[in-house]
Amino acid sequence: MGLPTLDGLGVVGANVHTLDEHIEIDSLASRGRLIAGLLAEPRLMGVLPLLAGARP
């Protein structure tokens, strides 16, 4: 679709989208801080509308 995509920012885990999917609970806080820091970065202001699905 030609839109930038952020991926790999979720919690640490394995076997995504299977019956054996799991996460490491200890990764929740650090990944939350990562996402919050990225969203708080002023240079991302031009990218945020794209993340919300707006067309360039």
PyMOL Python script that loads the backbone (N, CA, C, O; Angstrom):
from pymol import cmd

cmd.read_pdbstr("""\
ATOM      1  N   MET A   1       0.813  -1.194   0.000  1.00  0.00           N
ATOM      2  CA  MET A   1       0.000   0.000   0.000  1.00  0.00           C
ATOM      3  C   MET A   1       0.856   1.258   0.000  1.00  0.00           C
ATOM      4  O   MET A   1       0.330   2.362  -0.142  1.00  0.00           O
ATOM      5  N   GLY A   2       2.150   1.110   0.155  1.00  0.00           N
ATOM      6  CA  GLY A   2       3.012   2.270   0.119  1.00  0.00           C
ATOM      7  C   GLY A   2       3.065   3.078   1.399  1.00  0.00           C
ATOM      8  O   GLY A   2       3.520   4.222   1.383  1.00  0.00           O
ATOM      9  N   LEU A   3       2.611   2.511   2.512  1.00  0.00           N
ATOM     10  CA  LEU A   3       2.634   3.227   3.780  1.00  0.00           C
ATOM     11  C   LEU A   3       3.762   2.703   4.656  1.00  0.00           C
ATOM     12  O   LEU A   3       4.006   1.498   4.701  1.00  0.00           O
ATOM     13  N   PRO A   4       4.459   3.613   5.361  1.00  0.00           N
ATOM     14  CA  PRO A   4       5.495   3.151   6.287  1.00  0.00           C
ATOM     15  C   PRO A   4       4.857   2.330   7.405  1.00  0.00           C
ATOM     16  O   PRO A   4       3.737   2.607   7.833  1.00  0.00           O
ATOM     17  N   THR A   5       5.568   1.343   7.860  1.00  0.00           N
ATOM     18  CA  THR A   5       5.042   0.461   8.893  1.00  0.00           C
ATOM     19  C   THR A   5       6.066   0.274  10.004  1.00  0.00           C
ATOM     20  O   THR A   5       7.237  -0.001   9.744  1.00  0.00           O
ATOM     21  N   LEU A   6       5.617   0.425  11.229  1.00  0.00           N
ATOM     22  CA  LEU A   6       6.448   0.082  12.382  1.00  0.00           C
ATOM     23  C   LEU A   6       6.099  -1.338  12.773  1.00  0.00           C
ATOM     24  O   LEU A   6       4.930  -1.667  12.975  1.00  0.00           O
ATOM     25  N   ASP A   7       7.101  -2.165  12.875  1.00  0.00           N
ATOM     26  CA  ASP A   7       6.862  -3.550  13.245  1.00  0.00           C
ATOM     27  C   ASP A   7       7.969  -3.984  14.193  1.00  0.00           C
ATOM     28  O   ASP A   7       9.041  -3.382  14.233  1.00  0.00           O
ATOM     29  N   GLY A   8       7.703  -5.007  14.931  1.00  0.00           N
ATOM     30  CA  GLY A   8       8.716  -5.510  15.850  1.00  0.00           C
ATOM     31  C   GLY A   8       8.798  -4.705  17.128  1.00  0.00           C
ATOM     32  O   GLY A   8       9.801  -4.772  17.839  1.00  0.00           O
ATOM     33  N   LEU A   9       7.761  -3.948  17.431  1.00  0.00           N
ATOM     34  CA  LEU A   9       7.779  -3.126  18.636  1.00  0.00           C
ATOM     35  C   LEU A   9       6.969  -3.752  19.772  1.00  0.00           C
ATOM     36  O   LEU A   9       6.848  -3.167  20.848  1.00  0.00           O
ATOM     37  N   GLY A  10       6.429  -4.917  19.534  1.00  0.00           N
ATOM     38  CA  GLY A  10       5.626  -5.577  20.561  1.00  0.00           C
ATOM     39  C   GLY A  10       6.483  -6.206  21.638  1.00  0.00           C
ATOM     40  O   GLY A  10       7.707  -6.079  21.641  1.00  0.00           O
ATOM     41  N   VAL A  11       5.825  -6.872  22.531  1.00  0.00           N
ATOM     42  CA  VAL A  11       6.536  -7.530  23.633  1.00  0.00           C
ATOM     43  C   VAL A  11       7.351  -8.705  23.112  1.00  0.00           C
ATOM     44  O   VAL A  11       7.135  -9.190  22.001  1.00  0.00           O
ATOM     45  N   VAL A  12       8.275  -9.144  23.925  1.00  0.00           N
ATOM     46  CA  VAL A  12       9.105 -10.294  23.587  1.00  0.00           C
ATOM     47  C   VAL A  12       8.287 -11.558  23.814  1.00  0.00           C
ATOM     48  O   VAL A  12       7.593 -11.684  24.824  1.00  0.00           O
ATOM     49  N   GLY A  13       8.370 -12.478  22.887  1.00  0.00           N
ATOM     50  CA  GLY A  13       7.638 -13.732  23.010  1.00  0.00           C
ATOM     51  C   GLY A  13       8.018 -14.664  21.875  1.00  0.00           C
ATOM     52  O   GLY A  13       9.052 -14.494  21.230  1.00  0.00           O
ATOM     53  N   ALA A  14       7.176 -15.637  21.644  1.00  0.00           N
ATOM     54  CA  ALA A  14       7.460 -16.608  20.585  1.00  0.00           C
ATOM     55  C   ALA A  14       6.168 -17.239  20.094  1.00  0.00           C
ATOM     56  O   ALA A  14       5.122 -17.155  20.737  1.00  0.00           O
ATOM     57  N   ASN A  15       6.276 -17.873  18.937  1.00  0.00           N
ATOM     58  CA  ASN A  15       5.178 -18.637  18.339  1.00  0.00           C
ATOM     59  C   ASN A  15       3.928 -17.792  18.088  1.00  0.00           C
ATOM     60  O   ASN A  15       2.806 -18.212  18.374  1.00  0.00           O
ATOM     61  N   VAL A  16       4.149 -16.587  17.544  1.00  0.00           N
ATOM     62  CA  VAL A  16       3.055 -15.656  17.308  1.00  0.00           C
ATOM     63  C   VAL A  16       1.979 -16.271  16.408  1.00  0.00           C
ATOM     64  O   VAL A  16       2.277 -16.972  15.441  1.00  0.00           O
ATOM     65  N   HIS A  17       0.738 -15.991  16.749  1.00  0.00           N
ATOM     66  CA  HIS A  17      -0.447 -16.440  15.998  1.00  0.00           C
ATOM     67  C   HIS A  17      -0.584 -17.963  15.933  1.00  0.00           C
ATOM     68  O   HIS A  17      -1.101 -18.505  14.956  1.00  0.00           O
ATOM     69  N   THR A  18      -0.122 -18.638  16.968  1.00  0.00           N
ATOM     70  CA  THR A  18      -0.318 -20.083  17.067  1.00  0.00           C
ATOM     71  C   THR A  18      -0.926 -20.400  18.429  1.00  0.00           C
ATOM     72  O   THR A  18      -1.033 -19.522  19.285  1.00  0.00           O
ATOM     73  N   LEU A  19      -1.315 -21.634  18.626  1.00  0.00           N
ATOM     74  CA  LEU A  19      -1.845 -22.046  19.928  1.00  0.00           C
ATOM     75  C   LEU A  19      -0.768 -22.023  21.004  1.00  0.00           C
ATOM     76  O   LEU A  19      -1.083 -22.004  22.194  1.00  0.00           O
ATOM     77  N   ASP A  20       0.507 -22.024  20.596  1.00  0.00           N
ATOM     78  CA  ASP A  20       1.622 -21.997  21.545  1.00  0.00           C
ATOM     79  C   ASP A  20       2.172 -20.585  21.757  1.00  0.00           C
ATOM     80  O   ASP A  20       3.223 -20.421  22.376  1.00  0.00           O
ATOM     81  N   GLU A  21       1.475 -19.566  21.252  1.00  0.00           N
ATOM     82  CA  GLU A  21       1.952 -18.184  21.398  1.00  0.00           C
ATOM     83  C   GLU A  21       2.088 -17.828  22.869  1.00  0.00           C
ATOM     84  O   GLU A  21       1.246 -18.193  23.689  1.00  0.00           O
ATOM     85  N   HIS A  22       3.156 -17.114  23.193  1.00  0.00           N
ATOM     86  CA  HIS A  22       3.340 -16.645  24.560  1.00  0.00           C
ATOM     87  C   HIS A  22       4.192 -15.385  24.566  1.00  0.00           C
ATOM     88  O   HIS A  22       4.902 -15.093  23.604  1.00  0.00           O
ATOM     89  N   ILE A  23       4.110 -14.643  25.667  1.00  0.00           N
ATOM     90  CA  ILE A  23       4.931 -13.457  25.832  1.00  0.00           C
ATOM     91  C   ILE A  23       5.753 -13.600  27.104  1.00  0.00           C
ATOM     92  O   ILE A  23       5.437 -14.389  27.994  1.00  0.00           O
ATOM     93  N   GLU A  24       6.819 -12.809  27.157  1.00  0.00           N
ATOM     94  CA  GLU A  24       7.615 -12.740  28.377  1.00  0.00           C
ATOM     95  C   GLU A  24       7.116 -11.533  29.163  1.00  0.00           C
ATOM     96  O   GLU A  24       7.308 -10.389  28.751  1.00  0.00           O
ATOM     97  N   ILE A  25       6.482 -11.796  30.284  1.00  0.00           N
ATOM     98  CA  ILE A  25       5.862 -10.752  31.095  1.00  0.00           C
ATOM     99  C   ILE A  25       6.866  -9.651  31.433  1.00  0.00           C
ATOM    100  O   ILE A  25       6.511  -8.473  31.469  1.00  0.00           O
ATOM    101  N   ASP A  26       8.111 -10.032  31.680  1.00  0.00           N
ATOM    102  CA  ASP A  26       9.133  -9.046  32.043  1.00  0.00           C
ATOM    103  C   ASP A  26       9.400  -8.029  30.935  1.00  0.00           C
ATOM    104  O   ASP A  26      10.008  -6.990  31.197  1.00  0.00           O
ATOM    105  N   SER A  27       8.966  -8.298  29.714  1.00  0.00           N
ATOM    106  CA  SER A  27       9.217  -7.366  28.612  1.00  0.00           C
ATOM    107  C   SER A  27       8.134  -6.290  28.496  1.00  0.00           C
ATOM    108  O   SER A  27       8.302  -5.346  27.725  1.00  0.00           O
ATOM    109  N   LEU A  28       7.044  -6.403  29.227  1.00  0.00           N
ATOM    110  CA  LEU A  28       5.936  -5.453  29.081  1.00  0.00           C
ATOM    111  C   LEU A  28       6.341  -4.019  29.414  1.00  0.00           C
ATOM    112  O   LEU A  28       6.044  -3.104  28.645  1.00  0.00           O
ATOM    113  N   ALA A  29       7.006  -3.811  30.533  1.00  0.00           N
ATOM    114  CA  ALA A  29       7.366  -2.447  30.955  1.00  0.00           C
ATOM    115  C   ALA A  29       8.369  -1.816  29.989  1.00  0.00           C
ATOM    116  O   ALA A  29       8.208  -0.659  29.600  1.00  0.00           O
ATOM    117  N   SER A  30       9.388  -2.556  29.607  1.00  0.00           N
ATOM    118  CA  SER A  30      10.404  -1.972  28.732  1.00  0.00           C
ATOM    119  C   SER A  30       9.841  -1.663  27.348  1.00  0.00           C
ATOM    120  O   SER A  30      10.199  -0.645  26.755  1.00  0.00           O
ATOM    121  N   ARG A  31       8.975  -2.510  26.828  1.00  0.00           N
ATOM    122  CA  ARG A  31       8.366  -2.241  25.522  1.00  0.00           C
ATOM    123  C   ARG A  31       7.395  -1.082  25.607  1.00  0.00           C
ATOM    124  O   ARG A  31       7.290  -0.300  24.663  1.00  0.00           O
ATOM    125  N   GLY A  32       6.687  -0.952  26.711  1.00  0.00           N
ATOM    126  CA  GLY A  32       5.803   0.199  26.909  1.00  0.00           C
ATOM    127  C   GLY A  32       6.588   1.497  26.923  1.00  0.00           C
ATOM    128  O   GLY A  32       6.163   2.492  26.335  1.00  0.00           O
ATOM    129  N   ARG A  33       7.736   1.492  27.594  1.00  0.00           N
ATOM    130  CA  ARG A  33       8.593   2.681  27.611  1.00  0.00           C
ATOM    131  C   ARG A  33       9.112   2.997  26.211  1.00  0.00           C
ATOM    132  O   ARG A  33       9.198   4.165  25.831  1.00  0.00           O
ATOM    133  N   LEU A  34       9.459   1.968  25.443  1.00  0.00           N
ATOM    134  CA  LEU A  34       9.935   2.174  24.076  1.00  0.00           C
ATOM    135  C   LEU A  34       8.867   2.865  23.231  1.00  0.00           C
ATOM    136  O   LEU A  34       9.152   3.861  22.566  1.00  0.00           O
ATOM    137  N   ILE A  35       7.657   2.350  23.253  1.00  0.00           N
ATOM    138  CA  ILE A  35       6.569   2.935  22.463  1.00  0.00           C
ATOM    139  C   ILE A  35       6.285   4.365  22.920  1.00  0.00           C
ATOM    140  O   ILE A  35       6.133   5.264  22.093  1.00  0.00           O
ATOM    141  N   ALA A  36       6.214   4.576  24.242  1.00  0.00           N
ATOM    142  CA  ALA A  36       5.946   5.919  24.771  1.00  0.00           C
ATOM    143  C   ALA A  36       7.032   6.892  24.328  1.00  0.00           C
ATOM    144  O   ALA A  36       6.731   8.026  23.955  1.00  0.00           O
ATOM    145  N   GLY A  37       8.283   6.466  24.365  1.00  0.00           N
ATOM    146  CA  GLY A  37       9.375   7.331  23.946  1.00  0.00           C
ATOM    147  C   GLY A  37       9.301   7.678  22.466  1.00  0.00           C
ATOM    148  O   GLY A  37       9.559   8.817  22.079  1.00  0.00           O
ATOM    149  N   LEU A  38       8.953   6.710  21.649  1.00  0.00           N
ATOM    150  CA  LEU A  38       8.817   6.979  20.217  1.00  0.00           C
ATOM    151  C   LEU A  38       7.689   7.963  19.935  1.00  0.00           C
ATOM    152  O   LEU A  38       7.837   8.869  19.115  1.00  0.00           O
ATOM    153  N   LEU A  39       6.564   7.784  20.615  1.00  0.00           N
ATOM    154  CA  LEU A  39       5.422   8.669  20.399  1.00  0.00           C
ATOM    155  C   LEU A  39       5.673  10.075  20.943  1.00  0.00           C
ATOM    156  O   LEU A  39       5.089  11.043  20.456  1.00  0.00           O
ATOM    157  N   ALA A  40       6.537  10.188  21.946  1.00  0.00           N
ATOM    158  CA  ALA A  40       6.833  11.491  22.537  1.00  0.00           C
ATOM    159  C   ALA A  40       7.885  12.263  21.748  1.00  0.00           C
ATOM    160  O   ALA A  40       8.101  13.446  22.012  1.00  0.00           O
ATOM    161  N   GLU A  41       8.538  11.627  20.798  1.00  0.00           N
ATOM    162  CA  GLU A  41       9.604  12.262  20.024  1.00  0.00           C
ATOM    163  C   GLU A  41       9.002  13.259  19.038  1.00  0.00           C
ATOM    164  O   GLU A  41       8.235  12.865  18.159  1.00  0.00           O
ATOM    165  N   PRO A  42       9.335  14.543  19.171  1.00  0.00           N
ATOM    166  CA  PRO A  42       8.749  15.566  18.297  1.00  0.00           C
ATOM    167  C   PRO A  42       8.999  15.312  16.803  1.00  0.00           C
ATOM    168  O   PRO A  42       8.156  15.662  15.978  1.00  0.00           O
ATOM    169  N   ARG A  43      10.122  14.719  16.447  1.00  0.00           N
ATOM    170  CA  ARG A  43      10.405  14.476  15.032  1.00  0.00           C
ATOM    171  C   ARG A  43       9.429  13.489  14.407  1.00  0.00           C
ATOM    172  O   ARG A  43       9.343  13.403  13.183  1.00  0.00           O
ATOM    173  N   LEU A  44       8.696  12.748  15.221  1.00  0.00           N
ATOM    174  CA  LEU A  44       7.715  11.805  14.687  1.00  0.00           C
ATOM    175  C   LEU A  44       6.396  12.475  14.329  1.00  0.00           C
ATOM    176  O   LEU A  44       5.514  11.823  13.769  1.00  0.00           O
ATOM    177  N   MET A  45       6.241  13.740  14.632  1.00  0.00           N
ATOM    178  CA  MET A  45       4.956  14.405  14.397  1.00  0.00           C
ATOM    179  C   MET A  45       4.508  14.291  12.939  1.00  0.00           C
ATOM    180  O   MET A  45       3.312  14.167  12.677  1.00  0.00           O
ATOM    181  N   GLY A  46       5.432  14.330  11.999  1.00  0.00           N
ATOM    182  CA  GLY A  46       5.057  14.200  10.603  1.00  0.00           C
ATOM    183  C   GLY A  46       4.703  12.786  10.207  1.00  0.00           C
ATOM    184  O   GLY A  46       4.077  12.570   9.170  1.00  0.00           O
ATOM    185  N   VAL A  47       5.095  11.815  11.020  1.00  0.00           N
ATOM    186  CA  VAL A  47       4.855  10.410  10.720  1.00  0.00           C
ATOM    187  C   VAL A  47       3.569   9.917  11.370  1.00  0.00           C
ATOM    188  O   VAL A  47       2.945   8.983  10.867  1.00  0.00           O
ATOM    189  N   LEU A  48       3.167  10.522  12.468  1.00  0.00           N
ATOM    190  CA  LEU A  48       2.009  10.030  13.214  1.00  0.00           C
ATOM    191  C   LEU A  48       0.735   9.946  12.384  1.00  0.00           C
ATOM    192  O   LEU A  48       0.005   8.964  12.524  1.00  0.00           O
ATOM    193  N   PRO A  49       0.424  10.915  11.529  1.00  0.00           N
ATOM    194  CA  PRO A  49      -0.787  10.749  10.706  1.00  0.00           C
ATOM    195  C   PRO A  49      -0.708   9.511   9.815  1.00  0.00           C
ATOM    196  O   PRO A  49      -1.722   8.858   9.569  1.00  0.00           O
ATOM    197  N   LEU A  50       0.482   9.190   9.333  1.00  0.00           N
ATOM    198  CA  LEU A  50       0.638   7.992   8.520  1.00  0.00           C
ATOM    199  C   LEU A  50       0.397   6.747   9.354  1.00  0.00           C
ATOM    200  O   LEU A  50      -0.186   5.773   8.876  1.00  0.00           O
ATOM    201  N   LEU A  51       0.849   6.780  10.606  1.00  0.00           N
ATOM    202  CA  LEU A  51       0.647   5.630  11.483  1.00  0.00           C
ATOM    203  C   LEU A  51      -0.846   5.429  11.760  1.00  0.00           C
ATOM    204  O   LEU A  51      -1.298   4.310  12.001  1.00  0.00           O
ATOM    205  N   ALA A  52      -1.593   6.517  11.724  1.00  0.00           N
ATOM    206  CA  ALA A  52      -3.029   6.445  11.979  1.00  0.00           C
ATOM    207  C   ALA A  52      -3.820   6.063  10.735  1.00  0.00           C
ATOM    208  O   ALA A  52      -5.043   5.938  10.793  1.00  0.00           O
ATOM    209  N   GLY A  53      -3.130   5.875   9.605  1.00  0.00           N
ATOM    210  CA  GLY A  53      -3.806   5.425   8.412  1.00  0.00           C
ATOM    211  C   GLY A  53      -4.072   6.494   7.364  1.00  0.00           C
ATOM    212  O   GLY A  53      -4.682   6.211   6.332  1.00  0.00           O
ATOM    213  N   ALA A  54      -3.620   7.724   7.616  1.00  0.00           N
ATOM    214  CA  ALA A  54      -3.825   8.793   6.631  1.00  0.00           C
ATOM    215  C   ALA A  54      -2.942   8.568   5.419  1.00  0.00           C
ATOM    216  O   ALA A  54      -1.845   8.023   5.542  1.00  0.00           O
ATOM    217  N   ARG A  55      -3.401   8.975   4.266  1.00  0.00           N
ATOM    218  CA  ARG A  55      -2.620   8.871   3.030  1.00  0.00           C
ATOM    219  C   ARG A  55      -1.720  10.089   2.896  1.00  0.00           C
ATOM    220  O   ARG A  55      -2.135  11.198   3.233  1.00  0.00           O
ATOM    221  N   PRO A  56      -0.487   9.903   2.405  1.00  0.00           N
ATOM    222  CA  PRO A  56       0.412  11.051   2.205  1.00  0.00           C
ATOM    223  C   PRO A  56      -0.075  11.965   1.099  1.00  0.00           C
ATOM    224  O   PRO A  56       0.566  12.975   0.806  1.00  0.00           O
TER     225      PRO A  56
END
""", "prot")
cmd.dss("prot")
cmd.show_as("cartoon", "prot")
cmd.util.cbc("prot")
cmd.orient("prot")
